[in-house]
Amino acid sequence: MTGWIPRIKLNTIHAKLLATYLMLTAFGTSLMAGYILWSFHGYFMRTRQADLENWTNALGESVADALEEQDISRVKILVQRYGAPQTVTLRVFNAKGSLLATSDPKLDKQVVDWYKVPGMQEAFQNYAAQGVSKGVLTNEDRLYIARPIERNGQFLGVLRMSITLAQFQRQFVSVIWSVLGTLALTILLCALISSRFARSLSKPIEIMRNFAIRLGSGHFGDRLIIQQNNELDQLAAELNRMSERLASLDQERRVFLANVSHELRTPISNVQVTVDALKGGAYEEPQLRDRFFQTIESETKRLSRLIHDLLDLGRLEAGVTELEAQIISLRGLINRAVNAVEPRMQAAGVSVQVNVAELQLMGDPERLLQAILNLLDNAIKHSHPNSQVLISGYSEGKQAIIQIQDQGKGITEGDLPRIFEQFYTTDPSRQGDGNGLGLAIAKRIIEAHKGSITASSFPNQGATFIISLPLKI
C-alpha cells in the first residue's frame, strides 16, 4: 500500500502556532509604536521648552531694561507685541508681586492670588520654574516657564510665559491614529503571513498524527509523503520504516498463526481419527489396536514437542528466558552434543568428524547445547546414507567459530535466506519429521548469547552452518 495521504483539517497546533506568532507580532509592533510615540512626544516637549527658554531669555533682557528705567508703558508694549491671548500668554510682575502687564487682561482680572499659579512661588523666590499645567482659570493644558528678572544682582520682578498645547495634542492624536492604523495593517499582514507559515509547520505534523493513528488502528504498510527538507522529512522516513516493519511483523504473525494452526491440527486430527476407529470396533483386533495405540503415542509426542518448541521460541523472542553465565569448554560442549545424537547417526548411516580447538566461552551450556543439537538434527535429517558430518571449532579474533557441514543435497538459493524463519521448510526432498522450528530456535539462542549464525550451500555439496560466539575474556 503506497501513496496514502490523509485528509487535512485545521487543528489546534495550527491555532496555537498562529496565536503565538500574532501575539509576538502584536507585542513587538506595539512596543515599537509606543516607543515611537513616546519619543515623538518627548522630542516635541523638549523642543517647545527650549523655545520658551530662548524667548523668555530675550524678552527678559528687554523687560529688565524697561523695569530698571521704570518705563511700565514700554513693558506693556512688549507684552502686547509678543503675547497672543489664545496661544501665547505673557505676564510681567513687579518685585512685590503685582501684575504690571498681561496679554490677556480680561482673564487675569479674575485671578485673586498669583502665588497659587504654578511656577510663580518659585520665581518670586528667585528660582526659575517650568513644566506643564492647566491654564490660569481654564482647563486646557499649557507649557509654561516662570523666571525672575534681575539686573546687576537686583530682583526686579517675574516674567511668566505659557503656550497652549491644544494644537499639538490635536496633531498628536492624528499621529496616534496614523500609527494605530499602520499597526493594525501590519498585524493583519503578519497574520496572513503567520497563518501560511503556521500551516506549513502544522500540516505535516497533522499528517503524521493521522498516520500514527492509522498505524495504531492496524493499517500497516501505508506510506507517508512529506516534502519539507528538514527534520520532519527524517521523522516521516522513520515512520515509514516503522510502518513497513509493522506490516512485516503483522504478516509474520499471520503466517505464524496459520502454521501453528496447521501443525497442531495435523496430530490432533490423526489422534481423533484413530480414537474414532478404535470406538468403531478396531479395538477388538489386537494387531490393529496396537498399531493405532502406537499412532496415538507418536502423534502425542509430536504434539508435545511442538508445544515445547513453541514455548521455547516464545520465551526467547520475548527475552524472558534467563541465561546462565558459566565458563564453557567448546570442545566439551561439542562432545556432549555428538554423544547425544550418536545413536541416531548410526541408525541413519552417518558418521561424524570432529576437529574442535580447546576454547572457552561464557554462556548457558544447556541452551547452547540445545542450539547445536538442533543444527546436528538438521544435518542428520538431510545427509545422504554413508555420508559424513564435519564439525570444526576455532578462534578468529575475539570470536569462537563453529562450523557444522553435512554432505546432503544442499539448500537452494531461493530457500537459503528463509531457513531460519519459523515453520519454514524447503522442498519436499529435504522435509523430515521436524516442525520447522529447530533452526529458528537455534538462531534465537545464538543471538541471545551476542553471537550470530549464517548458512551457505552449494548444489549437491551439502549445507554449512557457521556459528560465531564471543570468547571468554
VMD Tcl script that draws the C-alpha trace (Angstrom):
set ca {
  {0.00 0.00 0.00}
  {1.56 3.29 -1.10}
  {0.62 6.88 -1.73}
  {-1.88 7.19 1.13}
  {-2.45 10.84 2.06}
  {-4.81 11.65 4.97}
  {-7.39 14.43 4.88}
  {-6.14 17.66 6.45}
  {-8.17 19.94 8.70}
  {-7.41 22.97 10.85}
  {-6.02 21.73 14.11}
  {-5.01 23.03 17.48}
  {-1.33 23.01 16.51}
  {-2.07 25.46 13.69}
  {-4.18 27.62 16.02}
  {-1.51 27.64 18.72}
  {1.27 28.48 16.27}
  {-0.83 31.24 14.70}
  {-1.79 32.66 18.10}
  {1.87 32.61 19.17}
  {3.04 34.40 16.03}
  {0.26 37.00 16.32}
  {0.96 37.66 19.99}
  {4.67 38.07 19.31}
  {3.96 40.32 16.33}
  {1.39 42.41 18.21}
  {3.66 42.69 21.24}
  {6.70 43.65 19.19}
  {4.92 46.16 16.95}
  {3.04 47.65 19.90}
  {6.30 48.17 21.77}
  {7.83 49.79 18.72}
  {4.77 52.01 18.12}
  {4.68 53.02 21.79}
  {8.36 53.85 21.72}
  {7.95 55.93 18.57}
  {5.01 57.89 20.04}
  {6.78 58.40 23.35}
  {9.92 59.58 21.55}
  {7.91 61.94 19.34}
  {6.04 63.42 22.31}
  {9.22 63.86 24.33}
  {11.03 65.45 21.39}
  {8.21 67.94 20.82}
  {8.00 68.90 24.50}
  {11.77 69.37 24.76}
  {11.77 71.45 21.63}
  {8.94 73.69 22.78}
  {10.52 74.01 26.22}
  {13.79 75.11 24.63}
  {11.87 77.65 22.53}
  {10.23 79.03 25.66}
  {13.61 79.39 27.35}
  {15.05 81.23 24.35}
  {12.02 83.55 24.09}
  {11.97 84.39 27.82}
  {15.72 84.99 27.82}
  {15.39 87.55 25.04}
  {12.24 89.17 26.45}
  {13.68 89.13 29.97}
  {16.53 91.43 28.92}
  {14.17 93.91 27.30}
  {11.73 93.84 30.23}
  {14.67 94.28 32.68}
  {15.78 97.40 30.82}
  {12.27 98.84 30.99}
  {11.78 97.98 34.67}
  {15.18 99.42 35.54}
  {14.08 102.70 33.92}
  {10.59 102.24 35.46}
  {9.07 102.51 31.97}
  {5.86 100.50 32.54}
  {4.36 101.56 29.23}
  {7.29 100.01 27.40}
  {6.75 96.80 29.36}
  {3.09 96.71 28.28}
  {4.06 97.32 24.67}
  {6.48 94.36 24.77}
  {3.87 92.12 26.37}
  {1.19 93.06 23.84}
  {3.61 92.69 20.92}
  {4.75 89.15 21.73}
  {1.66 87.80 23.52}
  {-1.49 86.35 21.96}
  {-4.46 85.58 24.25}
  {-5.33 82.20 22.61}
  {-1.86 80.73 22.11}
  {0.90 82.66 23.90}
  {0.28 84.37 27.24}
  {2.82 86.83 28.68}
  {2.70 88.31 32.15}
  {5.13 90.61 33.95}
  {5.06 91.16 37.71}
  {6.99 93.64 39.81}
  {9.11 92.64 42.79}
  {6.14 92.98 45.13}
  {4.02 90.50 43.16}
  {1.72 92.98 41.45}
  {0.73 92.33 37.84}
  {2.26 95.06 35.66}
  {1.35 93.83 32.18}
  {-0.53 90.89 30.63}
  {-1.50 89.75 27.16}
  {-4.88 88.52 28.48}
  {-6.20 91.26 30.82}
  {-9.82 90.04 30.81}
  {-8.87 86.66 32.23}
  {-6.21 87.94 34.60}
  {-8.67 90.31 36.31}
  {-10.33 87.22 37.83}
  {-7.15 85.97 39.49}
  {-7.10 86.66 43.20}
  {-3.80 85.04 44.31}
  {-0.98 84.77 41.80}
  {1.15 82.75 44.21}
  {-1.16 79.78 43.59}
  {-0.43 79.83 39.86}
  {2.17 77.08 39.01}
  {5.73 78.40 38.93}
  {5.03 81.81 40.46}
  {6.02 80.98 44.01}
  {9.40 79.63 42.85}
  {10.01 82.61 40.59}
  {9.34 85.13 43.41}
  {11.89 83.18 45.43}
  {14.37 83.92 42.64}
  {14.20 80.41 41.06}
  {13.18 79.65 37.50}
  {10.37 77.10 37.12}
  {8.92 75.35 34.08}
  {6.59 72.49 33.24}
  {3.09 71.58 32.08}
  {-0.05 72.64 33.93}
  {-3.62 73.68 33.39}
  {-4.19 77.25 32.19}
  {-5.00 80.06 34.62}
  {-8.74 79.66 35.34}
  {-9.04 77.34 32.30}
  {-8.90 73.57 31.83}
  {-6.55 73.41 28.84}
  {-3.02 72.01 29.06}
  {-0.28 74.62 28.67}
  {3.51 74.61 28.71}
  {4.86 77.39 30.96}
  {8.04 78.96 32.24}
  {8.33 81.48 35.10}
  {11.65 83.17 35.69}
  {12.88 86.03 37.86}
  {14.00 89.33 36.24}
  {17.33 90.55 37.57}
  {19.73 93.34 36.73}
  {23.05 93.86 38.49}
  {22.03 91.48 41.27}
  {18.79 93.35 41.93}
  {15.47 91.45 41.79}
  {13.15 93.49 39.56}
  {10.17 91.14 39.05}
  {8.93 87.98 37.34}
  {8.27 87.10 33.71}
  {5.81 84.22 33.03}
  {5.17 82.87 29.56}
  {2.88 79.96 28.65}
  {1.81 78.43 25.35}
  {-1.20 76.23 24.65}
  {-0.74 72.54 23.81}
  {-4.18 72.13 22.22}
  {-2.89 72.26 18.64}
  {-0.07 69.87 19.42}
  {-2.48 67.50 21.16}
  {-4.75 67.51 18.10}
  {-1.78 66.77 15.89}
  {-0.57 64.13 18.29}
  {-3.98 62.42 18.27}
  {-3.80 62.40 14.47}
  {-0.35 60.84 14.68}
  {-1.63 58.23 17.17}
  {-4.45 57.23 14.81}
  {-1.99 57.02 11.92}
  {0.33 54.82 13.97}
  {-2.57 52.66 15.16}
  {-3.80 52.25 11.58}
  {-0.32 51.29 10.46}
  {-0.06 48.92 13.43}
  {-3.39 47.26 12.56}
  {-2.35 46.89 8.90}
  {1.00 45.42 9.99}
  {-0.69 42.93 12.31}
  {-3.13 41.96 9.54}
  {-0.31 41.35 7.06}
  {1.66 39.46 9.70}
  {-1.46 37.40 10.46}
  {-1.73 36.35 6.81}
  {1.98 35.52 6.63}
  {1.92 33.80 10.03}
  {-1.12 31.74 9.05}
  {0.65 30.48 5.96}
  {3.84 29.78 7.91}
  {1.97 28.10 10.77}
  {0.06 25.94 8.30}
  {3.31 24.90 6.60}
  {4.50 23.61 10.00}
  {1.23 22.20 11.34}
  {0.15 20.44 8.13}
  {2.95 17.81 8.14}
  {2.55 17.35 11.91}
  {-1.18 16.74 11.41}
  {-0.42 14.29 8.59}
  {1.99 12.38 10.82}
  {-0.51 12.37 13.68}
  {-3.22 10.90 11.46}
  {-0.68 8.47 10.05}
  {0.24 7.33 13.57}
  {-3.47 6.95 14.41}
  {-3.91 4.73 11.36}
  {-0.91 2.66 12.41}
  {-2.40 2.32 15.87}
  {-5.67 1.09 14.35}
  {-3.87 -1.63 12.40}
  {-3.43 -0.07 8.94}
  {0.13 -1.24 8.44}
  {2.09 -0.73 5.23}
  {0.84 2.80 4.42}
  {3.43 5.33 3.30}
  {3.81 8.89 4.49}
  {4.68 11.54 1.88}
  {6.11 14.79 3.30}
  {8.44 17.19 1.50}
  {9.82 19.72 3.97}
  {13.60 19.35 3.59}
  {14.08 19.45 7.35}
  {13.86 17.19 10.41}
  {10.23 16.38 9.56}
  {11.44 14.50 6.48}
  {13.64 12.34 8.69}
  {10.74 11.72 11.07}
  {8.50 10.77 8.13}
  {11.16 8.35 6.87}
  {11.35 6.73 10.32}
  {7.55 6.43 10.45}
  {7.58 4.80 7.02}
  {10.21 2.32 8.17}
  {8.15 1.61 11.27}
  {5.05 1.09 9.10}
  {6.91 -1.34 6.86}
  {8.32 -3.20 9.85}
  {4.89 -3.42 11.50}
  {3.42 -4.67 8.23}
  {6.16 -7.29 8.04}
  {5.62 -8.31 11.67}
  {1.88 -8.47 11.13}
  {2.40 -10.71 8.12}
  {4.80 -12.89 10.10}
  {2.22 -13.10 12.89}
  {-0.48 -14.20 10.45}
  {1.81 -16.78 8.86}
  {2.92 -17.96 12.30}
  {-0.68 -18.41 13.47}
  {-1.57 -20.21 10.25}
  {1.44 -22.51 10.61}
  {0.74 -23.17 14.29}
  {-2.87 -23.98 13.47}
  {-1.80 -26.32 10.72}
  {0.89 -28.03 12.80}
  {-1.49 -28.50 15.74}
  {-4.39 -29.61 13.59}
  {-2.50 -32.47 11.95}
  {-1.58 -34.54 15.06}
  {-4.91 -33.74 16.73}
  {-6.80 -34.87 13.64}
  {-4.74 -38.05 13.44}
  {-5.45 -38.81 17.11}
  {-9.15 -38.06 16.66}
  {-9.42 -40.33 13.61}
  {-7.57 -43.11 15.44}
  {-9.80 -42.79 18.52}
  {-12.91 -42.89 16.31}
  {-11.58 -46.04 14.63}
  {-10.99 -47.66 17.98}
  {-14.50 -46.77 19.07}
  {-15.79 -48.21 15.81}
  {-14.52 -51.70 16.58}
  {-10.80 -51.64 15.78}
  {-10.18 -52.11 19.49}
  {-11.22 -55.75 19.22}
  {-8.44 -56.63 16.76}
  {-5.15 -56.83 18.76}
  {-2.81 -56.18 15.85}
  {-4.80 -53.20 14.57}
  {-5.33 -51.92 18.11}
  {-1.58 -51.95 18.86}
  {-0.85 -50.08 15.65}
  {-3.50 -47.47 16.47}
  {-2.14 -47.02 20.00}
  {1.34 -46.56 18.54}
  {-0.06 -43.89 16.22}
  {-1.69 -42.10 19.15}
  {1.56 -42.22 21.14}
  {3.60 -40.95 18.17}
  {1.23 -38.09 17.45}
  {1.04 -37.17 21.13}
  {4.83 -36.99 21.34}
  {4.88 -34.93 18.18}
  {2.30 -32.55 19.65}
  {4.28 -32.34 22.90}
  {7.49 -31.49 21.02}
  {5.69 -28.83 19.03}
  {4.22 -27.19 22.12}
  {7.60 -27.34 23.89}
  {9.34 -25.75 20.89}
  {6.67 -23.03 20.63}
  {7.07 -22.17 24.29}
  {10.85 -22.08 23.93}
  {10.63 -19.85 20.88}
  {8.12 -17.53 22.53}
  {10.27 -17.11 25.63}
  {13.41 -16.47 23.56}
  {11.74 -13.87 21.35}
  {10.15 -12.14 24.35}
  {13.53 -12.02 26.11}
  {12.13 -13.57 29.29}
  {14.41 -16.61 29.22}
  {17.11 -16.22 31.83}
  {20.50 -17.41 30.58}
  {23.06 -18.75 33.00}
  {26.55 -17.31 32.81}
  {29.07 -20.13 33.10}
  {32.50 -20.83 31.70}
  {32.01 -23.42 28.94}
  {34.59 -25.61 27.21}
  {33.76 -25.54 23.50}
  {35.25 -29.00 22.93}
  {33.31 -30.42 25.86}
  {30.08 -28.82 24.56}
  {30.53 -30.32 21.08}
  {31.37 -33.75 22.54}
  {28.16 -33.70 24.61}
  {26.12 -32.88 21.51}
  {27.80 -35.60 19.42}
  {27.29 -38.23 22.15}
  {23.61 -37.30 22.35}
  {22.96 -37.82 18.62}
  {25.35 -40.72 18.06}
  {22.60 -43.40 18.13}
  {20.61 -41.52 15.50}
  {23.71 -41.10 13.36}
  {24.40 -44.81 13.46}
  {20.79 -45.59 12.57}
  {20.95 -43.19 9.61}
  {24.34 -44.45 8.44}
  {26.00 -41.09 9.04}
  {29.44 -40.65 10.62}
  {30.90 -37.58 12.27}
  {34.32 -35.97 12.17}
  {35.15 -33.51 14.97}
  {38.05 -31.05 14.96}
  {37.48 -28.51 17.73}
  {40.13 -26.43 19.47}
  {40.19 -26.07 23.24}
  {38.41 -22.74 23.66}
  {36.38 -21.23 26.47}
  {33.06 -19.43 26.16}
  {30.82 -17.65 28.63}
  {27.14 -18.59 28.45}
  {24.34 -21.00 29.25}
  {25.62 -24.53 28.49}
  {22.18 -26.15 28.24}
  {20.82 -23.53 25.85}
  {23.92 -23.64 23.65}
  {23.72 -27.45 23.69}
  {20.10 -27.18 22.52}
  {21.13 -24.93 19.62}
  {23.92 -27.27 18.48}
  {21.64 -30.31 18.83}
  {19.08 -28.62 16.58}
  {21.76 -27.99 13.97}
  {23.05 -31.57 14.20}
  {19.48 -32.86 13.98}
  {19.03 -30.84 10.79}
  {22.33 -32.18 9.40}
  {21.39 -35.81 10.12}
  {17.95 -35.49 8.54}
  {19.36 -34.08 5.32}
  {22.54 -36.18 4.98}
  {22.82 -38.98 2.45}
  {23.43 -42.52 3.79}
  {27.11 -43.35 4.30}
  {27.99 -39.65 4.35}
  {29.78 -37.62 6.98}
  {29.03 -34.60 9.16}
  {32.06 -32.36 9.70}
  {32.27 -30.28 12.91}
  {35.11 -27.82 13.41}
  {35.81 -25.16 16.00}
  {38.49 -22.48 16.09}
  {39.10 -18.91 17.20}
  {39.02 -15.87 14.97}
  {39.94 -12.67 16.80}
  {37.71 -12.48 19.88}
  {35.18 -14.90 18.42}
  {34.81 -18.66 18.58}
  {33.75 -20.07 15.20}
  {31.80 -23.35 14.97}
  {31.16 -24.97 11.55}
  {28.71 -27.81 11.03}
  {28.73 -29.18 7.49}
  {26.67 -32.03 6.07}
  {27.05 -33.86 2.74}
  {23.44 -33.81 1.65}
  {21.68 -32.33 -1.35}
  {22.20 -28.76 -0.13}
  {19.87 -25.79 0.09}
  {18.60 -23.97 -2.99}
  {19.43 -20.31 -3.49}
  {15.77 -19.34 -3.09}
  {15.38 -21.20 0.21}
  {18.66 -20.11 1.79}
  {17.52 -16.64 3.03}
  {14.44 -18.10 4.75}
  {15.70 -21.22 6.50}
  {15.78 -19.51 9.92}
  {12.12 -18.46 9.68}
  {9.58 -20.14 11.92}
  {7.88 -23.22 10.38}
  {9.76 -22.74 7.11}
  {10.67 -25.95 5.30}
  {12.42 -26.36 1.98}
  {11.45 -28.58 -0.93}
  {9.81 -31.94 -0.17}
  {13.02 -33.87 -0.64}
  {14.50 -32.06 2.40}
  {11.47 -32.34 4.64}
  {11.80 -34.62 7.61}
  {9.85 -35.25 10.77}
  {10.51 -31.78 12.23}
  {8.12 -28.88 12.63}
  {10.27 -26.12 11.11}
  {11.20 -24.56 14.47}
  {14.61 -26.09 15.16}
  {16.71 -23.63 13.16}
  {14.62 -20.67 14.34}
  {15.19 -21.66 17.98}
  {18.92 -22.18 17.37}
  {19.21 -18.71 15.84}
  {17.41 -17.08 18.79}
  {19.66 -18.88 21.30}
  {22.84 -17.84 19.48}
  {21.67 -14.22 19.23}
  {20.75 -14.22 22.93}
  {24.43 -15.01 23.58}
  {25.51 -11.96 21.48}
  {26.51 -14.25 18.64}
  {25.44 -14.83 15.05}
  {24.64 -17.74 12.75}
  {24.76 -17.95 8.96}
  {24.28 -20.67 6.38}
  {25.79 -21.37 2.99}
  {25.29 -24.11 0.46}
  {26.31 -25.29 -2.99}
  {24.22 -27.65 -5.14}
  {24.81 -31.32 -4.28}
  {27.57 -30.37 -1.82}
  {25.57 -30.13 1.38}
  {24.97 -27.18 3.67}
  {27.34 -25.43 6.07}
  {26.17 -23.58 9.21}
  {28.63 -21.16 10.80}
  {28.16 -20.02 14.41}
  {30.11 -17.11 15.86}
  {30.18 -16.64 19.67}
  {32.24 -14.31 21.87}
  {35.21 -15.91 23.58}
  {35.64 -15.63 27.34}
  {37.70 -12.52 28.02}
}
mol new
graphics top color blue
foreach p $ca { graphics top sphere $p radius 0.5 }
foreach p [lrange $ca 0 end-1] q [lrange $ca 1 end] { graphics top cylinder $p $q radius 0.2 }
display resetview
